[in-house]
Amino acid sequence: MGVTGYDNKWFAICSNGRRQMLCKAETNAVGDVPSAVSSEMSPFEWVVELLTTLFPLWVVIGAALGIYKPSAVTWLETDLFTVCLGFLMLSMGLTLTFDDFRRCLRNPWTVGVGFLAQYLVKPLLGFVIALSLKLSAPLATGLILVSCCPGGQASNVATYISKGNVALSVLMTTCSTIGAIIMTPLLTKLLAGQLVPVDAAGLAMSTFQVVLVPTIIGVLLHEYFPKFTNKIITFTPLVGVILTTLLCASPIGQVSGALKSQGAGLVIPVAILHAAAFALGYWVSKWSSFGESTSRTISIECGMQSSALGFLLAQKHFTNPLVAVPSAVSVVFMALGGSALAVYWRNMPIPFDDKDDFKE
């Protein structure tokens, strides 16, 4: 089994010429890992790689626990949920350097199309689906909110499996995460403000505290304390797996009652949202003359958003608990849809002369 990418929270990125657990950005852009890298893995790294690759299975188990035994996961309430999400963002920052942000300037068109797919195509999809299916105001607001969230914590793993460009995926997830500070509250206010009162300033402040601050701290630690950070990075993949599973299971457990009564009516809207986002992300990339690897990457980034962040924002800034339900449903569809698409693409070869749209 090849070494999988660990998301931009879990992936180890090449920095200053050092190879950490896997420098996917500079080994191979299509998910095939040199045997030398695999043979150098320690038993611990192999176990972490296996656990990370199986992330959809852990999400399904967590979802089942949330629905049928909520008490097993509901201890992770709002304050602790916030702390866990912050730690996940911190672990992302620990794998980044300032040069990763400079790469945005070297890839403005590629990153820009992905950013627009994330914050234009998907939010409009959420808005149109909510109105077309005549969802109630709180459920429509929740669907719009989750559609306005940044790239999800599992998108880089899915990109690796799909033979996409993991280096680009890491960069896009980072950019959309930082952009969420402005884009998520702004778009939610514009699209859902007519349905329910939206505290855009509160949304922005929460996103700033949970997303940007931990990420910056992680980047600074990596930049100024590299020896210390390199030791921590060894353990962040396993921490990321555990936190992501909990952050997926807890929302389902906390709204299990509403899911049993309202969930059936949300399955179709959420399924349409994710399926359409994956499809449009792919075709927007093709229409932009990108290669197959880049198109797969943007598709997955567009379809796999941070449902955990949507759930947290819904809990903290909306009085109606039903606003949080779409994010809980989205957790499952995001993981299962993304992994299913990744496995399908894994078996579809990348053209030998595929266009390279990414500059290191």
Disulfide bonds with the S-S distance in Angstrom:
Cys14-Cys23 2.10
